[in-house]
Amino acid sequence: MLGCLIGTPFIFSLFQVIYKYMENKDNLMEKIVALCKRRGFVFPSSEIYGGFGAIYDFGPYGVELENAIKREWWKTMVQIREDIVGLDSAIFMHPKIWEASGHVSGFSDPLVECKSCHVRIRADHLLEEMDVKADEKMGLEEINKIFEKHRDQAKCPNCGKKDFTEVRNFNLLVKSNLGNFTGDEDSNHVYLRGETCQGIYVNYKNVLDSTRVKIPFGIAQIGKAFRNEITARQFIFRTREFEQMEMQYFTNPEEEMKEYEKLREYRWKFYLDLGIKEKNLKWHKHDNLVFYAKEAYDIEYDYPFGFSEIEGVHARGDYDLTQHSKYSGKDLSYADPVSGEKYMPHIIESSVGVARIFLAVLCDAYTEEKIEGDEIRVVLKMNKKLAPVKVAVFPLLKNKPELVKKAKEIYGGLNSHFMCEFDDNGNIGKRYRRQDEIGTPYCVTVDFETLNDEAVTVRDRDTMKQERIKISELKEYFEKNLDN
Ligand code: GAP
């Protein structure tokens, strides 16, 4: 596996791939990738060792943005919902779970290999780039037929040759030898979870028996998932280690589709409340439904590489609990406490990757504005709730101890309430630009007047307007304006 991840013949270099997709939209993707690295949002994993395919690390501002996204999701999906509870299940689970779920036999991507340079590429992606419709949910036979029809056009993006193998399925589950002390690496392997929801299904009975929930109710969790994605594409959009936020809602079969419509509406509103522009969102209905699904829609965001899935909202029927009942031998059906009716609950799910929202937020917020002559200001106009730093505090001059002392006092008074940053480096204009670039909604400047009037200048990120606010009123001012 290590060879597959880091061996150059097997994967595109990250930057080759990024450059391929960033030609659109004024190089927005290129600008965002560069800003993420320059300003400590996202770093390529293990960079000093040459990187590690399709894995990223989130830097100081990145982790703040991630946490803010997760906080908003948790608030919407658990905190304000009487009918939904949280869970944190383990990454490692009994391997039979992945047999029951169908992942061992069916969780795969269609893959072709260039016979010349041995690069492996997803066949559906290669076809897509040739404007031929294909998707990962198609059966192997179907996608092979399409690929054979267009084989003479399919060109290797690495070496340019047109000589591919036929399409094969490649299983995405990541194996581990956790708990295997036999020395035989090929037996008794367990998996790193490929999705977080399986931990929800296998705890459904525990939650039911230990809390006051009754159907309809949901279980939500945020956690890491792992997939052996073949190609690293589009920066943090598709990675091999990622964080999912999933909510599984257990319903009476009769109510499934009614609840599904409510969930679709609820999830759409989540993105609008995050401040994502509605024109950049759309619904995509699945044509190729897996056999058990009643209906499946994705919410798509208009990323720089085009509309792509940000979240799946799917009606899964009774497949999951039926499978786990069968494989575990435990009855997971539900007995209605009032009517006594017994049935296998049907599940509707909302499933989204944190990094897909992260990337959408950055794409939506990234703004270049001409100010004063030809100067361009880069500003992330994101929802203030999501901003990594809420308030930056500056002394007007670094070499005036009385200003620095006052600014430090203000910083110390605010930072237990808001994420704050102290900055005394360079001129004020440069400090504003630095904060604009990471989306800080407010900058506070302590000047000589402050020493007399106990007031500071507060500058707004979006309007660049400045107003004078009493130090004693700052906390209240920010509480009101940041909607914390
Ligand atoms: N439980 C259903 C499930 O996992 P999925 O369509 O495979 O369905 C759901 O994934 C969501 O997880 C996607 O909409 C996407 O936001 C995120 N996701 C999936 N694979 C990902 C990857 N390799 N990198 C980042 N996010 C991913």
Residues whose N, C-alpha, C, O or C-beta is under 5 A from the ligand:
A	BS01	GAP	E195 C197 E229 I236 F237 R238 T239 F242 E309 I310 E311 G312 S351 V352 G353 R356
